[in-house]
Amino acid sequence: MKKIKLLLLFLFVSITAFAADEKAAAPVTPAQAGLGLNQSEILIIILLVFAVVLLLVSVTLLNAFKVMYQEQLNPTPYTKPVKEPVLDYDSWLKQQPVKPSIWTKLLSLRPIEEEKDLVIDHAHDGIKELNNPVPAWFNFLFYGTMIFATAYLFYYHIGGYGDLQDQEYENEMARAKIEKTAYLEKSANTIDERSVKFDNTPTVLEEGRTVFTTNCVVCHGDKGQGIIGPNLTDEYWLHGGSINNVFKTIKYGVPEKGMISWEKNLNPKQISAVANFILSLKGSNPAGAKAPQGEKYEAKDLKDNEMKTPTDSVNQANVTKK
Ligand code: HEC
């Protein structure tokens, strides 16, 4: 303690000396030296700090003396350290508390030593029954189903938060309808001359008529009777009369003969629609029809080329694609 005290004293003295030194070396005004304090102020601060340190040291010393005094009055008896016996592994293992595994807990297994307590006192042909507890997993499931049922009842029937079967069915059908339309829309736009199908549903024909009126009447006439372009209502075709051929002619055109390619201006769905519309004109015999050109087209595959008459009037409206 004394040493520390001396050390501190030395420290402070040296700091003061250092500050004084600096002041002597640099020609500064007294106000600027040592954080704007003059020498006597610094001295007072140092003395204050010293007093505080002294106080702390004295308190510590006091405590130390107290302890020594107490020890003098009633000394703590000296006890020899007990030597623990060295165990081998087996006896150490026996001392460890037995902890049942999760498996044992789940199955509510009892140790074999307790078997005699579990025996129910009735027997059949010497076979005894044990009163084993119900396994934990079973109870877990059993009460779990009850909790689940309550929650289910509340969620679906009382609270009405979830949709019931019927509603779910409706939702799913609605979703499927949207998906179906999207799919048809998409697939309609990937049609080419190989995959195009004959389709005479009113919506398709109507779309085809619109395309025809806006793009084709100048050359083929408003009824397809033919002006510059050939008659599209007869059975004679320059480039084939199947849906695939007509589609192909419209798509790629016959540029050298004045029929332009429509690939850039019409999307595949529109081409397919107008092709179907043209096929629907077959046999309409408009007034002032141009004389037949090309070869008579004999439909090889009736399904592809013969006009379908809507037989199933109920489904007709729903069918958008064959
Ligand atoms: C600029 C005039 C012109 C326009 C517009 C035009 N076509 Fe043509 N089209 C022709 C000519 C000319 C031919 C005959 C080509 C030939 O002789 O090979 C033809 C041929 C066709 C053929 C083949 C007929 C056959 O006998 O094989 C089809 C189908 C056809 N056009 C559909 C259309 C459709 C659909 C449109 C509108 C999207 C259209 N055309 C617009 C001039 C036109």
Residues whose N, C-alpha, C, O or C-beta is under 5 A from the ligand:
A	BS01	HEC	N215 C216 C219 I228 G229 P230 Y236 W237 L238 H239 G240 V246 T249 I250 V254 K257 G258 M259 W262 V274 Q293 G294
